[in-house]
């Protein structure tokens, strides 16, 4: 048998053969695989079997489908990440980070976080934190049975929620443009992302309806401070989306309310009173700091039971020291006052920057969240390149696009709330000039 020949009679056998060829170096990055029909004829299998094999390989990241260019062996490619760009000498204005000066000091809470040791077999959730979390979410999910699960941040919560409800290749509805971590979570889990357009009021009704009709098994939505656009669900939009979801009560709805403690907008929900599978996720990373990797997930009882199976005592639980530390801050009036002041600060700084851009001929609306979503009259990459030559590192909207890129993005996502007044004025001058 030729050592470079693909073999197998089932999808899994064919996929394993390609992986073996890749591991031995017989197939290298960029090498083209045979077209589906050709491979099926070569192996004497049904065309659908060859399609399924290539799908398994794509999910595992071994191959990449390039449309008419065929299927090629994939290489290791860099993916966009949130946070500061490593090793850059430029002023980074695309970080998505909170202002470290607005993160409460942990010193006072540390002493209360150290209690008696917690041993294997004990409850995974601190009872006092569970009570505080229930008070945090119950008013926003009135009349619905709610159970609390504590996870290592919002991304961990979403990953666990999808894993307990979905199988590989199941479809998930995501906002488009989309939060980078959600894109990565869905792709790494082997799920299929179905884009739902976002406008100033959140997910569009037609977009969600189309996603549900295509068979999505889960919907991930940001009810306010959508990243990257800053959109927040309006009452009318939320009601319309609930009406669409009413016909699909067993589709898992995950609301990532990541900005809840800092948001200046009221909370609206997609979760209707009769919906059966739901989760409202609230984290403390934006308000108490990214290193405070803790989120609470308020879910229906069945989902809570499934999540509990994935939070084993002593292995995958969230540290009780971290839980006590978060609880100490959530019950400290001085800390809560700092958080509220930080929320107002972000809103005011973004609004002032947006107003000045608008005055200079770049109409911009400050919505909610840490960032500004700036519409440009020319391609964003052109503007970003021009800004780079002036010492700024900006993030284009291309990185957040989930659907097919029919044309280059005309948006920048800017993090400007931490700029001093002189730097903000200089950036506005440079941005207006770069956008000409």
PyMOL commands that set and color helices and strands:
alter all, ss='L'
color gray80, all
select helices_A, chain A and resi 11-24+36-43+47-59+67-69+100-102+107-113+127-138+154-165+180-188+205-213+235-245+285-288+301-308+320-330+333-359+380-388+397-400+421-434
alter helices_A, ss='H'
color red, helices_A
select strands_A, chain A and resi 63-65+71-73+91-92+147-151+171-176+192-199+202-203+218-221+252-256+278-283+295-299+372-375+392-393+395-396+411-414
alter strands_A, ss='S'
color yellow, strands_A
deselect
rebuild
show_as cartoon
